[in-house]
């Protein structure tokens, strides 16, 4: 084929690819870059530019994070919460995904899938308040335990860190189940059967075959859980009470209660920078695990 014809076909392919990608880039611009640009603008001004308020550019909103040790403490607390929820979701979600991918077949799998994605069909606020009813004193869990236990037991988990973790795990567990299920589905059953025929034990098969091949799904699910949990505010607010003061709740207060949007925007960007830094540092390890 002549070079001129090849160049023409290449340019045609590029134009077609550009046309196909245009809606996606427009959506990213409207849904991601414009809100981030607005938040960045708010983070470097002294006051919200609404009405007749006077404002000017400043970096004090960012320096407030370093001048006040409370923000750093709450950020560290939120990172710990995100790690706990992520680990629990992975430990619970992997066996569930394995059952869905390799054990259950037919209509039973469809029924279990329905139970997995059921939380997505309900409002998140309704879910959180439902857990508040279950976990409070004299609530559903308290009455069930006392109905079974031979002596009275006070089961009041509401307004504790345990209640926050339970609510967050319930909200984000489907992510790791679905991503891990897709990774496990891609594993050829003949590999596992071959390992068994060669005398490999179950733990060896899990460690040498299943976990390495399913690692991309586990990692994707962990990232999808860790990032939003670190900035969560609704579950800590409702299920934690006084114990539910985290970095995300402080950001919410700046926007809703205090109406200090510049400080809230600056704290949000600091959280974004910390999460991106953690993901960047873990990138080489995650890539090696994924391969």
N, C-alpha and C positions, 0 to 999 in steps of 0.2 A: 504494500500500500504506500502511496506517495506521501512524503512528509507533510505536504500542504493539506491533504485529506485527513491525515492523523491529527494535525493541529486543529482543524475545523471540528472534528468529532470530539476532541478533548474540550474545546471551548463550549460546545453544545452540552456536553455532560456537566460541565461546571455551571452553566446557566440553569440546567434542570435541577441540579443539586441545590443551587441557591434558591430557586423557587420553592422547592420542597422544604428547605430549612427556614424560609422567611417567617412562616407562622410561629415556629418554635422560638425564633429569636425575638419576634415581636412580643410573644407571651413572656419571655424572660425579662424583656425590657420593662414591660408594664407591671409585672407581678413581683420582680426581684430588684432590678437596678433602680427604678424610680423610687420605691419605698426606701431602699438603702441610702440613696442620694438625699432624700428628704431627712432621714434620720441623721445622716452625717452633718447636714446643714444645721439641724437643731442642736447637735452636740457641741458646736463651736460658737454658739451665740449666748448672750447673757439672759435673754428672755424670749418668750414665744412672740413671733411677729404678728400678733393678732390685735386688731383695733388700733388704738393710738399709742401702744406701748413702744418705748424706745429700747433699742437693742444695739449691741455691737459685738464684734468677733472677740472670742476669748478662749483660752485653754484651761481656765479654772475648773471647768466641769470634769476634765480628765485628771487634773492634779488633785481634785477632791478625793479621788479613790485612794491615792497614795498618802494623803494627809490624814485620812480617817481610817484607822485600822479595822473598823467594824466591817467595811465593805470587803476587804480582803478575807477576813474571817468567815463571812457569810458565803463568799465565793468558794473558799476551800470546803466549807460545809456542804454546799450544793454539789461540788465535784465528788465528794464522798457519797452523797446520796445517789448521784448518777451511777457511780461505780457499783454500789450495792444493788440497785435495781437492775442494772445490766447483767450482773453476775447471776442473780436469781432468775431473771428471764431466760438466760442461756441454759442454766441448769434444769429449769422446768421445761423450756421449749424444745430442747434437743430430743428428749425421749418422746414427747408428743409428736414431733415431726417424724421421728423414726417409725412410730406406730402407723402414722398416716401413710408414709411412703413405702414401707416394706412389710407391714403386718396386715393391715386392714385392706379389704378389697370390696368393690361393688357399692351397694347402697349404704352400707355401714360407714364407708369412707365419706360419702356425701353428707351423711348426718353429722359426723364429727367435724367436717369442714364447716358446716353451718354453725355448729357451736363455737368454733374458733373465731369466725368472722362476725359472730353475733354482737360483740361489743361495738363494732363499727356502725351498726344499724341504730344505735341508741345515742341520745345526746350525752356528751361527756359530763355535763353538769348533773344530769339525772343519775348517771353511774356513781358519781362521787357522793351525792346525797344518799343514794341507796346504801353505799358502804357505811356512811355515817349512822344510818338506822341499824345496820347489822352490828356494828362494832361498839356502839354506845352501851353504857350501863343499862341493864334491864332491857336490852335490845334483843334482836333475833338470836345472835350467837350466845348471849348470856343465858337466855331462856332454854336454848337447846342443850347447853352444857349442864345446866342445873337440872334439866329433866332426865338426863342420863346419869349424872354423877350422884353418888349416894349421900354426899354432904354438900352444903351450900358452898358455891365458888363464885367469887366476884370477877367476872370477865368484862372488864371495861377497857378496851383498847383505844377508844376515841381520844383524840388530842395527844397522841403519842407518835413517836417516829415509826413505830410498827404499823400504825394505821396509814400513815403516809406511804410507806413502802408497799403495803397491800394494795392500796388504791392505784398507785403507779404501775405496779406489776400487772394488775388486771387490765389497765388501759393499754399497755405497750407490749404485752406478751404476744399478741397475734403477729406482730412484725417479725419476730425472730422465728416463730413457728413457720410462717409462710416462706420466708427466705431460705430457711434450712430445709424445708420440705422440697423446694425446687432443686437444691443442691443434692439432696439424697436421692431424688428421683433420677438424676443424671448418672448415678453410680450403677454400673452394670452388675446385676445379681451374679453373673458368672464369676466375677472377681472374688466375691465373698465365698461362693461355693468352691472355687479353686483353692482358696486359703484354707477352708475347712477340710477339704480332701487331702491337703498336705499336712494336716495335723495342727494347724494354728488354733490357739485357744481364742475364746470370745474376746478377752481383753486385748490380746495381740491384734486381732482383726480390727477392733475398734481403734486402737492406737496407731496401727500402721497403715490402715486402708481407709476406714470410714471417716475418722476425724480429719486427716489431711485432705481428702477429696471433698468433704463437706465444709471445710474451713471458709471458703468464700461466702457461702450462705450465712454461716454463723457470724462472720465479721460484718457483713452487710447489715444483718439484723441488730448486732450490737451497736453499730454506729447510728442506725435509725432510732435506737432507744436512748443511747447515752446523750446525744446532742439535745433533744427536746427536754429530757428529764432534768438536765442541769439548769435550764431556765424555766422550769415549771413553777407555777404559782397557785393554780386553782386547787390541786390536791393538798399541798401544804397548808393553804389558807383554811380550807374547810375541814380537813381531817386532822390537822395538826394543832389548830388553835394557837395558843401562845408558843407552843413548841414548833410551830410551822413557819417561823421566820427564816427565810432563805434568801438567796440573792435574787431569785425571780420575784418574790413577793415585794422586795424593796423596790425593784424596777417598776412593778405595778403600782405601788404607792406613789411613786414620783409622777406617774402619768395620771392616775385616777384621783388620789386623795390630796396630794400636795400641789398638783398642777405645775410641777417643776419639770417640764418636758426636756429642757436642755440637759439636766443632770441624768434623767432617765435614759435619754438617748446615748449619752457618754458611757454610762454603766452598761448599756446594751452592747455597744461596740467593744468595750473591754471584754465582756463575756464572749463575744464572737471571736475576738483575737485569741483569747485563751484556748477556746475549743479548737480553733484552727491550728494553733501551735501544738496542742496535744496530738491531734491527728497527723500533723506533719512529722512530729518526732516518732510517732508509732508507725509511720508509713513504711519504712524499710522492713520492719518486723512483720507487718501485715502482708506486705507483698511476698516475702519469703514463705509465710504460712499459706498464702493463697496459691502459690505455685506448688 
